[in-house]
């Protein structure tokens, strides 16, 4: 009798018989074609020590790159949120409130003159309060903007002086009073060079500064992309290192590498999610700042002032969430440090125990 592998014909006592081919089980086929089998075949030509040392180097480089780019990106987002909340948004709101207060002061003074209430005691308090609010608003804005407010301050002082002369000193001289009031109105509304046009122009410039502060430019997006790609490479390398340890060394799951992998996933998700949510808050705040800039042209001045006050409160509440930025940044720093240390510690201990001490 002659025997042959499955599928060949054999002769037994003069009879030709076919031996059936053995079929592999589905589990065996899956094991041969699984990702683990593929990766094992790719690494089989390398010595275990070389693989562990190569994984250690790649893990260290990926972790340093990911931690650095992620920390810088979070720091930039934190600075943008803080600058918008502490400088840019209050400056836009203050310029709008100052412009409306200056217009309202003339409206109140004109009301007194038209109704012959100038001689009534205490009647001038309304316009003086609005004028004082405009002056104080400019003083507060000076600390929150790098724009030159000297010309506007001088014009506002001259306007207030003319308005005071028209309502107080020349109250019994109708022609002089009217001339001073016209002079005050010209100082207030003269195209391009008046108080209100200058404030409106400064307000538009400050709004553009706020938009530039809140916007994510090309370099900021590149920083986030680099951080996410580095974290993805770090996660894959950690999985490969865990596979090598279990496949070559017969070890249980390395706790340092497992902790680093979980931390890598958190760093890839949590900061980006927090920054995206904060970005939506910044967009809503910018939308309200646009409405604050445009609101003075709609309705009466009193309604416009109330609208500016209400929307400024909305902007403040939307930007109060910027306190997340400090916590996320601190958490990212700590997580970035751990994601550098943990993989290195796990592999160094294994290499030191199995190879380096045997030299």
Secondary structure, DSSP 4 states (H G I P E B T S, - for coil): ----STTSEEEETTEEEEPPPPPPPHHHHHHHHSHHHHHHHHHTTS-HHHHHHHHHHHHHHHHHHHHHHHHHHHHHHHHHHHHIIIIIHHHHHHHHHHHHHHHHHHHHHHHHHHTT-TTSTTTTHHHHHHHHHHHHHHHHHTTT--S--HHHHHHHHHHHHHHHIIIIITTT-HHHHHHHHHHHHHHHH-TTTSHHHHHHHHHHHHHHHHHHHHS--HHHHHHHHHHHHHHHHHHHHHHHHHHHHHHHS-----HHHHHHHHHHHHHHHHHHHHHHHHHHHHHHHHHHHHHHHHGGGSS-HHHHHHHHHHHHHHHHHHHHTTHHHHHHHHHHHHHHHHHHHHHHHHHHHHHHHHTGGG-
